[in-house]
Amino acid sequence: MRRTPDGDGVVPPTGVELADRLEHLLLAPVPSISDERLRGLHDLLATCSPIEIADELGVEVRRRGLPSDGLRRLGRQLSEHGTHRAPVKIGLVLLGLGGDIRDRELLLLLGTLDELTLHAAVALQRSQPDGDLAVHALAQRVVGWGRIQAVRTLRDTTDPAIRSWLLCEGFRNNIMDEYLAHLAATTGDLYSALSHPHIDVMLLNGAGGILAAMADGQGGPAPGLADYSDAVPVLRRYADLVQAWTPTVAMLRDLISIAMFFRRPPQELPWAPADIEYLTARYEGLLHEPRWSALVLDHLADPRRPDFHLALRPAEVLHLSPTAQLLARLETGPSLLDPTWVHALRHSDRRHAAHIIDLAERRLATTPRPERDHALLLFAHFLRRHPEHGWTLLRSALTSGTSEVRRTALTTLAGWPVDTLTQEAADYLRTAQTPQPEHPRRHARDRDSPST
């Protein structure tokens, strides 16, 4: 194990150096792979960055023709018994180089951890006879970054079932659908799928979600709608389908995202001006159809439905003011993290703000600590609009155990007009803004020594 010149650190091995180590272990008699040697390899791997050396290691292992059974044995030992993430990941790399069908379940199990999904997905694709299907099985087990990594591994798949899954649901994840929308549209061939005369509801919903995510994500971390070569014909076809289909709130939310894209298009949108003009008018026309307002109000009529919040943004975009429905929802005492609270505070007038804040204060009393701090952070921000009624709730934020909540609350308090502050609020603000006297620092040795 090489050390840095000053002797204080360890120099991680390169892929070539690691291949040398593996070759020495695997081409020696099997008994030489003792527990001690395995521990030495494990400790060496703990100094590595697997993502940086995996490709070079793979090239070297294949070039040297190292035995698959030995690679598999080491891969299993490291991935099953490793106590550090780097050796476990390298173990998965080795299983990709020497593993087989016997390792499928282990790779699927370890791959459900977001930290390991990428390496497990690559190993599955390389080691299994049905590599894409194996990765597909893994992708369906994960929903966060693991879903994103697994689906990216399927970028070149030609399997019809997987491509259909990508279009209907495979792009969805709990990070941002924008990460996978363009990949799903291209790998899944959304253009050809929508060209069929008969479209089922799953494909229609998936198409809307993909187009909306690309519209929302334009200029973000992944290619957007302007980067999609089939965007114009697909948008034309989707508009026809939406106009003919039974409306849903999910469809309306997707429609809004697409319409907003045309209201604020990228400066250099590489489409013909006639296409841009047509699609802008088409989607604005769809959005202004009376059926959507009726749909939103019907959705908000039931204050206890778990997806109540999904119609809040559509109501705002359609210039609806469902105050009675919002208050009815808040009267049911939903979690303070329910988006209805913030939406109500943003759009309520003075007459209703006091009632909303009173409901929130009562709900706060029965809210567990982690949720309470998160909720107070949201309220501390949105109470800036309600200085006349928000002091009691803001006071809870100012005394929170979380520094970010306290800072946000103090910023809100400092922004309230002086003539709206209660005496207690004014006193708190004055104290918070008064410089505190500095205490003489004790010498480091005294500070760290036990008191006498």
N, C-alpha and C positions, 0 to 999 in steps of 0.2 A: 504494500500500500504506500504510494508516494505521498510525501508531505510537501507543503509549501516551503519556500526558502527560509522563512522565519521559524518553521517548525510548529506553528500554531494551528495549521489546518491540514486537511487531506485533499489531494488533487484527485478529482473523479477520473476514472479510467475512460478512455475513448472507446468507441465501438470496436476498433481493431484490437486494443489491449484487452478488452473483455472477451473477445473471440479467442485470443491467445490463451486466456485463463480457462475458458471452456474447453478448448482443444486439449490442453494439458490434462484436465480432469477426465474428459470423456474417452481419450485414446489410451489412457493408462488402464491397468487392470481394475475391474469394478470394485474390488475391496478398497482401493485407494480413495474412493469417495467416502471418506469417513465423516462422522458427525462433526469433527473438528474442521475438516476442509469445507464442509457445507456451511458451517458457521462463519468461516473466513470469507467465503463467497458472499453470503448474506450480508455481512458487515460491509464488504466492498461495494455491493450494489446499493446499500443504503446511502452512499455518497453520490449516487448518479441522478441525473435527470432523465428518466426513461424516454420522454417524448423527444429528447435531443439525440439520443444514441440508438433508438430502436431501429431506424432505417439502416444505419451503417452496420449495426450488429447483424441484422438480417442478411445484408449483402455478403458480409464476411462469412457467416455461418454457411450460407449456400455455396459460396465459392470454395470453401474448404471441405465441403461434403461431410460435415460432422454427422454422426449417426443419429437417426431419428429417434430410436428407442432411448438413447441417452439424453437427448434434448427433452424428450417427453418426461423422462424420470425426474430430471432436474426441475423442469417446469412445474410438475405436480408438487414436488417438495416445496418449492419456493412459494407457489400460489396458495397452497393449502396451509402451510405452516409459517409463512413469513410474518414477522412482527413489525414490519415497516412497509409503508405503501410502495416504495421504490422496488424492493426485491419482489413483492407480489406482482407488480406490473411487469417486471422483466420476466417473471415466471410465466405470465400470460403471453408475452412475446415468444418465449421458447415453446409454449404449447402451440402457438400459431405456426411455428417452424417444424415441430416434430410431433404434434398431437394427432389424434384421429377421433373416430366416432365415439370412443370410450370417454372422451373428455367433454362431450357436448353438455351434459347436465352441470358439470362443475363450472364451465364457462358461462352458461346461462345464469347460474346462481350468483357467481361473483359479479357478473355484468349488471345485475340489478342495482348495484351500488354506483351512483353517479360518478364517483371518483375512478371507477374501474371500467366503466362501460365502453369507452373508446378502445382500450386494449383488448377487452373481451370480444368486442364486435369484430375487430381485425383478426383475432385468433380464430373465431368461428368461421369467418369467411375463407380463411386460408386452410383450415384443417378439416372442415366438414365437406362431405361429398355434395351436399346441397347448401353451399355457403350462404347464398342470399336468403334462402328460406330460414336458415338458422339465425341469421342476423335479424330477419323480420320477426321471428319469435321473441328475440330479445327486445326489440324496439317496442313491442306491444306490452312488455312488462314494466317499462319505465315511462315517466311523464315529464321529467325536468330536463336538465342538461344531458342526462343519459339518452333521452329520446332524440335530442338534437344530434348527438354524436352518432348514435346508431343509424339514424336515417341518412345522415351524411355519408355513411359507409355504403349505403345502397344507391348512391348517386348514379351508378352505371348499370343498375339492374334492368333486365329485359323481361323479367317474369311478369305476365299479365295480371296475376292476382295481387302481387306486391304493388304494381303501378296503380291499380285500381284503389288499393288501400291508401296509398299516398294521397290520392285525390280526394278521397272521402273523409279520411280522419288522420292519416299518418303525419300530416304537417302540424297537427295541433299539439301543443305542449304547454306547461304551466310557467314557462319563462316568457317567451314572446313567439307567437306564430310567425312573425316576420322572418325569423331565422330560417324557416324551412319552406315558406310559401313558394318562392321562386323555384327551388329545387323540385318541389312537388309538381308544379305546373309544367316544368320542362321534362323531368324524368318520367312523370306520369302521363305526359302528352295530353294536357288538358284540352287543347284545340281539337284533337281527333275525338276525344271522349265526348265533347259537347256537340260535335258534328252529327252524331247519331240522331235520328228523328225522335226516338223515345228515350227520355232521361228520367231516371228515378230520383226520388227526393234526397237520398244520401249524396248522390253526385251533385245535385243542384246546391245543396247546403255546403258541400265541400268546395265547390267552385266559387260560391259567394265568399266563403271564408278565406280562400286563397287570394282572390282579387282584392278583398278588403285589406288583408294583411300586407300585400304588396303595395297597396295605395297608402296605408298608414306608415309603412316602413320606408317609403321613398327617401333616399339620402341617408338611411340608417346603416346598421351593421351588415346588411345582406342586400342583394339586388332587389330593386323595387319594380313597380309597374312600368316605369319608363324603360327599364332594362329588359323587359319581357318581349321577345320578338313577335309573338303571336297576340299581343295585347289587344290590338284594334279589332280583329275578327272575333276574338273571344269575348270582348266587352259588348260587341254588337249582338252576339248570340245570347249572352247572359241577360241583356236587357229584354230581349224578346221572351225569354223564359220567365223572367220575373213578372212581366206584364200579364202573362197568361196563367201564372200559378196562383194558388191560394196563398194569401199573404200571411206571414208570420213575423214576430218581433225580431227573430234572428235574421231573417231576410232583410228587414228594414234596417237593422244595424249595419249590415254589410253594404246595403245600398247607400247609406249615409256616408260611409267611409269613401266609397268610390266617388260620390258626388262632391265631397270635400276635396278630393284630389283634383278634380277639374276646376273647382273654385280657386285653388292655389296651385296651379300646375308648375312643374319644374321649369326653369328658365329656358333650357334647351331640350324641350320634349321632341324626340326624333320622329314625329309623326306628321303626316300631311296636314296642313291647316284645315282642309275640308273635313278630315276625320275628327280632328279636335273639336271643331265647331259642332259637328253632328253629335258626337258623344256627349259633349257638355250639355247641349239642349235636350238630348234624349234622357240623360240621367236626372236633370233638373225637372223635366216633365214627369218622370216616374215618381220622383220624391214628392211632388205636389199633388198627387192623386188623393182624393178625399178618403179613400179606404184606409190609409195609414193612420190618420188621426183617430178614426173610430177604433182601429185595432189597438192603439196605445191606450186609449181611455178604457177600453174593455179589459185590457191586461191589468191596469192599475186599480180596477174596481174591487179586486179581492186583496185586502191589505195583508193577508196571511200567506200568500203564495210565496214559496222560497225564492223564486226568480223575479220577484217584484222589481228589484233594482235594474233589471235589464231594460226596462222601458223608460228609465229616467232621462238618459241622453236623447233618445228619440223624441221624448216630450219637449225637451229644451229646443232641439233643432226645428221641430214643427211649430214652435211658438205656442205651445199649450201651457196652461197654468193650473195644473191639477192640485191646488193647495189642499183641498178637502181630502183627497186621496192620500197625499203625503202625511198629513196629520193623523189620519186613520191608521196608517202604517206605523207611525212612531208610537201611537197609543198602545200598540200590541207589545211594546218593549223589546224590539229586536236588539241584537248585539250592537254595541256602540261602534263596531267596525262595519256595520251595514252601511253601504254607500248612501242610503236614504238620508241619514243624519247630515252629512256634509252637503248633499244636494239641497236639502231643506234650508240649511243655514245660508248657503250661497244665494238662494233665490227668495227668501222670505222677507217680508217687510217688517217694520217695527212692531206692528200689531201682533204678528205671529211669532216673532223671534223669542219673546219672553216665555211663551208657552213651550216652544221647542227646547229652549235651554233648561227650563224647569224639568221637563221630561228626561233630558239627558242627565241632569244632576241626580234624579231619583234612580236612574238606571246605573249610574256610576257607583252608587253605594253597594250594588250587588255584583259588580264586575270583578273578576279575578285579576291579580296583579299584572301579569304580562299583557293581557288584553287592555287593561286599564291604562297602562303607560302608552301603548300604541294609540289608543283612542284619544288620550289627552294631547298627544302630539298633533293629531289632526284638528282637534277642537281649538288648540292654542293658535293654530294658523288661521282658521276660518272665523274665529271670534273677533278678528280685526274689524269686521264690519258691524259689530254689535257691542260697542262700549257701554251702552246704557243698561244692558242686561247680563253681561257675561262675567262680571267680577267673581261671583261665587265659584263658577266652573274654572275660571282662569286661576284662581287662588289654589285650587287643587293641583293644577299644572305647575304652578310656581313652587310647590312643595313636593313635587314628584321626586322619586329616587333616581330618576334618569336625567343626566345633565342636558341632553339634547332637548328634552321636554321643557326643562327650566329655562334654557336659553331662548327657545322659541316663544315661551309664554312672556318672558321679560321684554322681548322685542315687541310683542303685541301690546303689552301694557304701556311701553314707552311711546307707542304710536297713537294711543287713544288721546283725544282732545282733553286738555286739563279740566275743562268745565264739566266733563262727564264722569270724572273719577269720584268714587266715594272717598271719605276721609281715610279709611283703611287702605284703599288702593294707592292714594296719594302718598301716604306715609311709607308704604312698602317701596314704591318707586323711588322716593327720596333717599331711603336707606340704601337701596341697591345701587344708586348712582353716586353715593358719597364715598370718596376714596378711603380705604381702610388703612390705618397706620401699619407700617412695616415693623415686624418684630426682628430684633437682631438674630442673625443666623448663628447657630452653634457650629463649632468646628465639626467636620465630618466624623472625626474619631469620637467626639463627645456625643454627637447625634446618634451614632450607631452603638454606643456603649450602653450597657444596662444602667438604669438609674440607681443611684446609691442612697 
